[in-house]
């Protein structure tokens, strides 16, 4: 078993404590073909957990031996798209074997790629045959602006395919024992040309929760078969429960809800996220809403802040499954939204919405914990402006189409928030965890793995119109693995953690302490500005301490900005090119660059670079601002991470 496709010992104490066991298909027994590892964007292997998976054709299977008893499984998979887009459906057979013989009844899952496959440039399309959506944008593939180029370049279609994977849960109907085997078989009669299996999560799902002293939604007309819309029945249940100071209980069932359910001063509890499911279609509005939405869909929303917000809302132990297949940024088709103060969201499973949880402040004192958010078109969670003293803890996030966790201080600063012990895997775009402006926020003990493109593992950005960074920003004891991605707009590699000054300086008290950056594709740490503002902005005073870097394709630190940072007890090994790639802001003043590196001691390491051998101070000869700039240094793939027995050197 693994965590983020790693030996769990390498990430102990970091990331979410989850009830399931993760097993990678590439480590299982299979008659199929292992694909990968590979990290190139727009490929199926790059979006797989661990950057590798198993491809099955008709009649082939993959087998996972259970390390613990389980009665529920989650399969992460990919299918082909339909030729004109829109996805297909195809079967997958599930068997439980003991010593090679089937035990119990076979089950059949119906997989779908209807929620996969985005193409082209932002904001993307579901049409694999589409031409450029933004012909007046820079396109790396031709190193040109197509609309300004003669002759106008052509591009193969589908152009930039992404978001290949989806996942599906299944209750087995029996408890399989430890040592028994789950076999996943692509049937001989499948209509799909292939099925890719990325991983299997298995768990012992507890029986459904029963609440007797609560307002039962069934008594108010909620339909557990999903044939009738239950939104109005939920409204009636909530109103009755509030008058009598009771909680709302929704028993097992699949409830159709095709709009927002507005919540304030109420607790809504399901029987468990495997049992109580709110499922909804995306519904076109007759005319756009005031906020620009052109659709609505299933979601639980607090009142918006300009309407007074909501307080004392507690949502727990149910699933929200939407029907969002396209990215329309003005649409409010999120799983949970609005402004929720003095509230909590826990034990939810959220899938196929635009953003799992999007909160518009001002609001305060929200706890979001132990949720699973998967297969989103955009973010898993975003604190959007004026969210204060709130905590996001112990959540598991996989396959988002934008940032996994984000704090975006647009117009109002996010203040005093903590993101801790979360796991973010395989975001296909942007960053695992991103902080855009704000005051006195903390990002602690998270695990981020396998970001794919136009972002990386951990990000600090002065961009998107965010308020400035003030006070402190602490990144403490986080791990980013197989991050440090390729930024196609700049044609350079990013860092596993990267700082980007675009709108203004980053000059708050930023401290990075105890982080681990493992198997970074390019750099471990990057500090950068955009060429157009390189002489107007700076990144000042970032302090790195007690950091471990195990494997980089290029450097430990890449600086492409004015400013400076300090380093103390930053140990590095398996560095592909050189310890530092310091370009400053590319003006190259006499004797140095515009970025100063301060060596506070203990910065030891070894290197794969031909420049350095044995044990070295990877930083020493680059202090304080020695020119060492190569715009696109060669990449040397590092070995897989391994236990860090003792500090290097």
C-alpha positions in Angstrom: 0.0 0.0 0.0 1.1 3.6 -0.6 0.3 7.2 0.2 0.5 9.4 -2.9 2.3 6.5 -4.5 5.0 6.6 -1.9 6.1 4.4 1.0 3.9 5.8 3.8 7.0 6.2 6.0 8.3 9.0 3.8 5.2 11.1 4.5 4.4 10.1 8.1 2.5 12.8 10.0 1.7 14.7 6.8 -1.5 14.8 4.9 -5.0 13.5 5.8 -5.7 10.5 7.9 -8.1 8.6 5.7 -10.2 5.5 6.3 -9.1 3.8 3.1 -6.0 2.1 1.9 -4.5 3.2 -1.4 -2.9 0.7 -3.9 -1.4 1.7 -7.2 -2.3 -0.4 -10.2 1.3 -0.3 -11.5 2.3 -2.3 -8.4 -0.5 -4.8 -8.7 -0.6 -8.1 -10.7 -2.0 -7.5 -14.1 -2.3 -9.0 -17.6 -2.5 -5.5 -19.0 0.3 -3.0 -19.8 1.9 -0.6 -17.4 2.0 2.9 -18.8 4.5 5.5 -17.6 6.1 6.8 -15.6 5.7 10.0 -17.5 5.2 13.7 -16.6 4.5 15.4 -19.9 1.2 17.3 -19.8 -1.6 16.1 -22.0 -0.8 12.4 -21.4 -2.7 9.9 -19.4 0.3 8.8 -17.4 1.1 12.3 -16.3 -2.3 12.6 -14.6 -2.0 9.3 -12.9 -1.2 9.0 -9.2 2.6 8.3 -9.2 2.6 9.2 -12.9 2.0 5.6 -13.9 -1.1 3.3 -14.4 -2.2 0.1 -16.1 -3.9 -0.1 -19.5 -6.4 -2.9 -20.1 -7.8 -4.1 -23.3 -10.7 -6.6 -23.7 -10.3 -9.6 -21.4 -7.4 -8.2 -19.4 -7.5 -7.6 -15.7 -5.5 -6.1 -12.7 -5.6 -7.7 -9.2 -5.1 -6.0 -5.9 -4.5 -8.1 -2.8 -6.3 -6.4 0.1 -4.0 -5.5 3.1 -7.1 -5.1 5.3 -10.7 -6.2 5.3 -12.9 -4.1 3.0 -16.5 -3.9 1.9 -16.2 -0.8 -0.2 -13.8 0.2 -3.0 -13.0 3.3 -5.1 -11.6 2.8 -8.6 -9.8 5.6 -10.3 -9.8 5.0 -14.0 -9.8 6.6 -17.5 -11.8 5.7 -20.6 -11.6 7.1 -24.2 -13.7 10.1 -25.1 -16.3 9.9 -27.8 -15.0 10.9 -31.2 -17.0 14.2 -31.1 -16.6 14.6 -27.3 -19.1 14.0 -24.5 -17.7 10.8 -23.3 -18.7 7.2 -23.4 -19.8 4.5 -20.9 -18.2 1.1 -20.6 -18.4 -1.8 -18.1 -15.8 -3.0 -15.6 -16.3 -6.3 -13.8 -15.3 -6.6 -10.2 -14.6 -10.0 -8.6 -13.4 -11.0 -5.1 -10.9 -13.9 -5.2 -9.5 -16.2 -2.4 -6.5 -18.2 -3.4 -7.4 -17.6 -7.1 -11.0 -18.7 -6.8 -14.0 -16.3 -6.9 -15.8 -15.7 -3.6 -19.4 -14.4 -3.7 -21.1 -12.7 -6.6 -19.4 -10.7 -9.3 -20.3 -7.1 -9.6 -20.3 -4.9 -12.7 -19.5 -1.2 -12.6 -20.5 1.1 -15.4 -17.7 3.5 -15.9 -18.0 6.8 -17.8 -15.8 9.5 -19.4 -18.7 11.9 -19.5 -17.1 14.0 -16.8 -13.6 13.8 -18.2 -11.8 15.4 -21.1 -11.3 19.1 -21.4 -9.4 20.5 -24.4 -7.7 23.5 -25.8 -7.0 26.9 -24.1 -8.7 28.4 -21.1 -11.6 28.2 -20.4 -11.4 25.0 -22.3 -14.0 23.0 -24.3 -15.5 19.6 -24.4 -15.0 19.5 -28.2 -11.9 17.5 -29.3 -12.2 18.9 -32.8 -12.2 22.6 -31.8 -9.7 25.1 -33.2 -7.9 27.6 -30.9 -10.2 29.3 -28.4 -7.8 32.2 -28.0 -5.9 32.7 -31.3 -4.6 36.1 -30.0 -2.8 34.4 -27.0 0.8 33.2 -27.0 1.0 29.5 -27.8 4.1 27.7 -26.8 3.7 25.0 -29.4 4.4 27.4 -32.2 6.3 30.0 -30.1 4.0 32.6 -31.6 0.7 34.5 -31.4 -1.2 32.6 -34.1 -3.5 35.5 -35.1 -0.4 37.7 -35.6 1.5 35.1 -37.6 1.7 34.6 -41.3 0.9 32.0 -42.4 -1.5 31.2 -39.6 -0.2 28.1 -37.9 -2.3 25.0 -37.6 -2.5 22.6 -34.7 -3.4 19.0 -34.5 -6.6 18.1 -32.8 -7.4 17.3 -30.1 -5.4 20.2 -28.9 -4.1 19.9 -25.3 -6.3 17.1 -24.0 -6.5 16.9 -20.2 -8.5 15.6 -17.3 -8.5 12.0 -18.3 -9.5 10.4 -15.0 -12.6 10.0 -13.0 -13.4 7.7 -10.1 -16.3 5.6 -8.9 -17.2 4.0 -5.6 -18.8 0.6 -5.1 -20.1 -1.3 -2.0 -19.2 -4.9 -2.5 -22.2 -6.4 -0.7 -19.9 -8.5 1.5 -16.7 -7.9 3.6 -13.6 -9.2 1.8 -10.9 -10.3 4.1 -7.3 -9.2 4.3 -5.4 -11.3 1.8 -8.3 -11.7 -0.6 -8.0 -10.2 -4.0 -10.0 -7.6 -5.9 -9.8 -8.3 -9.6 -10.9 -5.6 -12.1 -11.6 -7.0 -15.5 -12.3 -5.2 -18.8 -15.0 -7.5 -20.3 -14.5 -9.0 -23.7 -17.6 -7.3 -25.0 -16.7 -3.8 -23.8 -17.4 -1.0 -26.2 -14.3 0.9 -25.1 -11.0 0.4 -26.9 -9.2 0.4 -23.6 -9.7 1.1 -19.9 -6.9 2.5 -17.8 -6.8 1.7 -14.0 -4.8 4.1 -11.9 -5.5 2.8 -8.4 -7.8 1.1 -6.0 -8.8 2.5 -2.6 -10.4 0.0 -0.3 -12.0 0.5 3.1 -14.3 -1.0 5.7 -17.4 1.2 5.4 -19.3 1.6 8.7 -23.0 0.9 8.8 -25.3 3.8 8.1 -25.9 6.3 10.9 -29.4 6.4 12.3 -30.8 9.6 14.0 -34.1 9.3 15.9 -34.2 12.6 17.6 -34.1 14.8 14.5 -36.4 16.1 11.7 -36.4 13.2 9.2 -36.5 14.5 5.7 -38.6 11.5 4.5 -41.5 12.8 6.6 -41.5 16.0 4.6 -41.6 14.4 1.2 -37.9 13.8 0.3 -37.7 10.9 -2.2 -34.8 8.5 -1.5 -35.3 6.9 -5.0 -34.3 10.0 -6.8 -37.3 10.0 -9.1 -38.7 13.3 -7.7 -36.8 16.4 -6.9 -36.3 16.7 -3.1 -35.2 20.3 -2.9 -38.6 21.7 -1.7 -38.9 18.8 0.8 -35.5 19.7 2.2 -36.6 23.3 2.6 -39.7 22.2 4.5 -37.6 19.9 6.7 -35.2 22.7 7.5 -37.9 25.2 8.3 -39.7 22.7 10.7 -36.4 21.7 12.4 -35.4 25.3 13.0 -38.7 26.1 14.7 -38.2 23.2 17.1 -34.4 23.5 17.5 -33.8 20.1 16.0 -31.2 18.8 13.5 -32.2 17.6 10.1 -31.5 13.9 9.3 -31.6 12.5 5.8 -31.7 8.7 5.7 -29.9 6.5 3.1 -31.0 7.1 -0.4 -30.2 9.0 -3.6 -32.0 12.3 -3.5 -32.4 14.4 -6.6 -31.7 18.1 -6.0 -31.4 20.4 -9.0 -30.8 23.8 -7.2 -29.2 25.3 -4.2 -30.5 24.5 -0.8 -30.1 27.6 1.3 -28.9 26.9 4.9 -28.7 29.1 8.0 -28.7 28.1 11.7 -29.3 24.4 10.9 -27.5 21.1 11.1 -28.0 18.6 8.3 -26.7 15.1 8.8 -26.8 12.1 6.5 -26.4 8.4 7.2 -22.8 8.6 5.9 -21.3 9.7 2.6 -21.7 6.2 1.1 -25.4 6.1 1.9 -27.0 9.5 1.7 -26.3 11.0 -1.7 -27.6 14.3 -3.1 -27.4 14.1 -6.9 -28.3 16.8 -9.3 -28.3 17.9 -12.9 -26.9 21.1 -14.2 -29.9 23.2 -15.0 -29.8 26.2 -17.5 -31.4 29.3 -16.1 -34.1 31.1 -18.1 -31.9 34.3 -17.8 -28.6 34.9 -16.1 -28.6 35.5 -12.4 -27.3 38.7 -10.8 -24.0 37.0 -10.1 -23.6 36.0 -13.8 -24.6 32.4 -13.3 -26.2 30.8 -16.4 -26.8 27.5 -14.6 -27.7 26.2 -11.2 -27.3 22.7 -9.7 -27.1 20.7 -6.6 -25.4 22.5 -3.7 -25.8 23.6 -0.1 -25.3 27.4 0.2 -25.2 29.8 3.0 -26.6 33.2 2.4 -24.2 35.6 0.7 -22.3 38.1 2.8 -24.2 41.1 1.3 -27.4 39.4 2.5 -26.1 39.0 6.0 -24.4 35.6 5.6 -25.3 32.4 7.5 -24.2 31.3 10.9 -24.3 28.1 12.9 -24.5 25.8 9.9 -23.2 22.2 10.2 -23.2 19.9 7.2 -22.0 16.3 7.8 -21.9 12.8 6.6 -23.4 12.9 3.1 -22.4 13.0 -0.6 -23.0 15.8 -3.1 -22.7 14.6 -6.7 -23.1 17.1 -9.5 -23.3 17.1 -13.2 -20.8 19.8 -14.2 -18.9 19.0 -17.4 -17.7 22.5 -18.6 -15.9 25.4 -17.0 -18.0 28.6 -16.8 -16.4 30.7 -14.1 -19.5 32.8 -13.5 -21.6 29.8 -12.6 -22.4 29.1 -9.0 -22.6 25.3 -9.4 -20.4 24.4 -6.4 -21.0 21.7 -3.8 -21.0 24.1 -0.9 -21.0 27.9 -1.1 -22.0 31.3 0.2 -20.8 32.7 3.6 -20.8 30.3 6.6 -19.7 31.7 9.9 -19.4 29.8 13.2 -20.0 26.7 11.1 -18.6 23.3 10.1 -18.5 21.0 7.0 -17.4 17.5 7.7 -17.6 13.9 6.4 -18.8 15.0 2.9 -18.0 13.4 -0.4 -18.2 15.9 -3.2 -17.8 15.0 -6.9 -18.5 16.5 -10.3 -19.3 20.1 -9.2 -17.4 23.1 -10.4 -15.7 23.9 -7.1 -16.3 21.6 -4.1 -16.4 24.3 -1.5 -16.3 28.0 -2.5 -16.7 30.6 0.3 -17.3 34.3 -0.3 -16.4 36.4 2.7 -16.5 38.3 4.9 -17.1 35.3 7.2 -15.4 33.8 10.2 -14.8 30.7 12.2 -15.5 27.9 9.7 -14.1 24.4 10.1 -13.9 22.2 7.0 -12.6 18.8 8.0 -12.4 15.2 6.9 -14.1 15.6 3.6 -13.3 13.9 0.3 -13.4 16.2 -2.8 -12.7 14.7 -6.2 -13.2 15.2 -9.9 -13.8 18.9 -9.9 -13.8 21.2 -12.9 -12.0 23.9 -10.9 -10.8 24.1 -7.3 -11.6 21.8 -4.4 -11.8 24.6 -1.9 -11.4 28.4 -2.2 -11.5 31.0 0.6 -12.5 34.0 -1.5 -11.9 37.3 0.2 -12.4 38.1 3.9 -12.4 34.6 5.4 -11.1 34.9 8.9 -10.0 32.5 11.7 -11.0 29.4 9.8 -9.5 25.9 9.5 -9.3 23.4 6.7 -8.1 20.1 8.2 -7.8 16.5 7.2 -9.4 16.7 3.8 -8.6 14.4 0.9 -8.6 16.0 -2.5 -7.9 14.3 -5.9 -8.3 15.4 -9.6 -9.2 19.0 -9.5 -9.1 21.1 -12.6 -7.5 24.1 -10.8 -6.0 24.7 -7.4 -6.7 22.0 -4.9 -6.9 24.4 -1.9 -6.7 28.1 -2.4 -6.9 31.3 -0.3 -7.6 34.2 -2.6 -7.7 37.6 -0.9 -9.6 39.4 -3.7 -10.8 42.8 -2.4 -10.7 41.6 1.3 -7.8 39.9 3.0 -8.1 36.4 4.3 -6.7 36.5 7.8 -5.7 34.0 10.5 -6.6 30.8 8.6 -5.0 27.4 8.8 -4.7 24.7 6.1 -3.4 21.6 7.9 -3.0 17.8 7.4 -4.7 17.8 4.0 -3.8 15.6 1.0 -4.0 17.0 -2.5 -3.3 14.7 -5.4 -3.2 15.0 -9.2 -4.5 18.5 -9.8 -4.5 18.7 -13.6 -4.0 22.5 -13.7 -2.6 25.1 -11.3 -1.4 24.3 -7.8 -2.0 21.8 -5.0 -2.2 24.6 -2.4 -2.1 28.3 -3.3 -2.2 31.4 -1.2 -2.9 34.7 -3.0 -2.3 37.6 -0.6 -3.6 37.7 3.0 -2.5 38.2 6.6 -1.2 35.8 9.2 -2.1 32.5 7.5 -0.6 29.1 8.0 -0.1 26.1 5.6 0.9 23.1 7.8 1.6 19.4 7.5 0.0 18.9 4.1 0.8 16.4 1.4 0.7 17.5 -2.2 1.5 15.1 -5.1 1.6 15.1 -8.9 0.5 18.5 -10.0 0.4 18.5 -13.8 0.8 21.9 -15.4 0.7 25.7 -15.1 1.3 25.5 -11.4 3.0 23.2 -9.0 2.8 21.8 -5.5 2.8 24.9 -3.1 2.3 28.4 -4.3 2.6 32.0 -3.0 1.2 34.4 -5.5 0.8 38.2 -5.7 -1.6 38.0 -8.6 -5.3 37.9 -9.6 -5.8 41.3 -8.0 -5.2 39.9 -4.5 -4.7 42.1 -1.5 -1.0 42.3 -0.3 0.7 39.8 1.9 1.0 41.3 5.4 1.9 40.0 8.8 3.2 36.4 8.6 2.7 33.5 6.2 4.0 30.2 7.5 4.6 27.1 5.4 5.5 24.4 8.0 6.2 20.6 7.6 4.5 20.2 4.2 5.6 17.6 1.7 5.4 18.1 -2.1 6.2 15.0 -4.3 6.7 14.8 -8.0 6.0 18.6 -8.2 8.1 21.3 -9.8 6.1 21.2 -13.1 6.6 22.7 -16.5 5.0 26.2 -17.1 4.0 26.1 -20.7 3.4 29.9 -21.0 7.0 30.6 -20.0 8.6 27.4 -21.3 10.5 27.0 -18.0 10.3 24.6 -15.1 8.7 25.8 -11.8 9.6 24.8 -8.2 7.8 22.3 -6.0 7.2 25.5 -4.0 7.1 28.7 -6.0 6.7 32.4 -5.2 5.3 34.7 -8.0 5.4 38.5 -7.7 3.2 39.9 -10.4 0.7 42.6 -9.1 3.0 43.8 -6.3 6.0 42.9 -4.1 5.9 39.9 -1.8 7.6 41.4 1.3 5.7 40.0 4.3 7.3 37.8 6.9 7.2 34.5 4.9 8.7 31.5 6.7 9.1 28.0 5.1 10.1 25.6 7.9 10.4 21.8 7.8 9.1 21.3 4.3 10.1 18.3 2.2 10.4 18.5 -1.6 10.7 15.0 -3.1 11.4 14.1 -6.7 10.9 17.5 -8.1 10.7 17.5 -11.9 12.5 20.8 -12.2 13.3 23.0 -9.2 12.6 22.5 -5.5 12.2 26.2 -4.8 11.5 29.0 -7.3 11.1 32.7 -6.9 9.9 34.5 -10.0 8.3 37.6 -11.5 6.9 38.2 -15.0 9.1 39.7 -17.6 6.8 42.7 -18.1 7.1 43.8 -14.4 10.5 42.4 -13.6 12.0 45.8 -12.7 8.9 46.9 -10.7 8.4 44.0 -8.2 10.5 42.1 -5.8 10.3 39.1 -3.4 12.0 40.0 -0.1 12.9 38.2 3.1 11.6 34.7 2.5 13.2 32.4 5.1 13.8 28.7 4.5 14.8 26.6 7.5 15.1 22.8 8.2 14.0 21.9 4.7 14.8 18.7 2.9 15.2 18.4 -0.8 15.4 14.8 -2.2 15.8 14.9 -5.9 15.5 17.7 -8.4 15.6 17.7 -12.2 17.5 21.0 -12.2 18.2 23.1 -9.1 17.4 23.5 -5.4 16.7 27.2 -5.9 15.8 29.1 -9.1 15.6 32.9 -8.8 14.1 34.9 -11.6 13.2 38.1 -9.7 14.7 40.9 -7.6 14.9 40.5 -3.9 16.4 37.9 -1.6 15.9 34.9 0.7 17.8 33.2 3.5 18.6 29.5 4.0 19.4 27.6 7.1 19.7 23.8 7.5 18.4 23.2 4.0 19.7 19.8 3.1 19.7 18.6 -0.5 20.7 15.5 -2.4 20.3 14.2 -5.9 20.4 17.6 -7.5 20.3 17.4 -11.2 22.0 20.6 -12.4 23.3 23.0 -9.8 22.4 24.1 -6.3 21.3 27.6 -7.5 20.1 29.0 -10.8 20.2 32.8 -10.0 19.1 35.0 -12.9 17.8 37.8 -10.7 15.7 40.1 -12.9 17.9 39.5 -15.9 19.7 42.8 -15.9 23.0 41.2 -14.6 24.7 44.2 -12.8 28.4 44.0 -12.4 29.5 41.3 -10.0 26.2 39.7 -9.3 22.4 39.6 -9.8 19.5 41.4 -8.3 18.6 38.4 -6.0 20.6 37.9 -2.8 20.9 34.5 -1.2 21.8 34.5 2.5 23.6 31.4 3.9 22.8 31.0 7.6 24.6 27.7 7.8 23.9 24.0 7.6 23.0 23.9 3.9 24.6 20.6 3.1 24.0 18.2 0.3 25.2 15.9 -2.5 24.6 16.4 -6.2 24.2 14.5 -9.5 25.6 17.6 -11.2 28.9 17.2 -13.0 29.8 20.5 -11.4 29.8 19.1 -7.8 30.6 15.8 -6.3 30.5 14.3 -2.9 29.3 16.3 0.1 29.0 20.0 -0.6 27.4 23.2 0.6 25.0 23.5 -2.3 24.5 27.2 -1.6 28.0 28.3 -0.6 29.6 29.4 -3.9 26.4 31.2 -5.0 26.3 33.6 -2.0 25.3 36.4 -1.9 24.3 36.9 -5.5 26.8 35.2 -7.8 25.6 35.1 -11.4 24.7 31.5 -12.2 22.0 31.9 -14.7 21.0 29.4 -17.3 17.5 30.2 -18.7 16.6 26.5 -19.3 19.1 24.2 -17.7 19.3 20.6 -18.7 17.0 18.2 -16.7 18.4 15.1 -15.0 15.6 12.8 -13.7 16.3 12.1 -10.0 16.1 8.7 -8.4 13.0 7.8 -6.4 12.8 9.3 -2.9 14.2 7.1 -0.1 14.4 7.3 3.7 16.4 10.1 5.0 18.4 8.3 7.6 20.4 11.3 8.9 21.0 14.9 7.7 23.3 14.9 4.7 26.8 15.9 5.5 
